[in-house]
Amino acid sequence: MVLEILDNAGIYRTDIEDREIDIIFPSPLPENTMEKLKEAQIKKDLGVPTGQVLRELGYEIVQES
């Protein structure tokens, strides 16, 4: 709506396609660490690669040279 208002006012020109955006906010609630770890263990047990599970948990995988 803001982009449409700015376009109509001549302040910031946009096309209709340019105004189709999604804004995703993270959850304001604290994360339940144990729940995330249990979910990760289940994924690992189901065969999801360990690297992927670790990335989903926020760990950076560093290749040692």
GISUL-V237882 format. One record per pair of residues at least 12 apart in sequence whose ideal C-beta (glycine too) atoms are under 10 Angstrom apart, sorted by the first residue. I is the first residue (numbers start at 1). GAP is how many residues later the second one is. Records with the same first field share a line. If there is no record, write none. Layout:
# GISUL-V237882
I->GAP ; GAP
This chain:
# GISUL-V237882
1->18
2->17
3->12 ; 13 ; 15 ; 16 ; 17 ; 18
4->12 ; 15
6->13
7->12
31->27
33->24
36->20 ; 21 ; 22
37->20
39->14 ; 17 ; 18
40->12 ; 13 ; 14 ; 16 ; 17
41->12
43->13 ; 14
